[in-house]
């Protein structure tokens, strides 16, 4: 099963990893560690709450105006 991962730098160092399909979130000191932790957390989540998918996730970006 292929799922999405969104990684953002953590303020205290390392990365926060989020899976939008399940809502699972974790962290790690490196990208690899954050992804490994997210994989484990998501697998555990899916054991209790199986995922019913209706297609693949779409990731895009958008811009907003920034007021000074």
Secondary structure as UniProt FT lines:
FT   STRAND          6..9
FT   TURN            11..12
FT   STRAND          15..18
FT   TURN            20..22
FT   STRAND          25..28
FT   HELIX           31..48
//
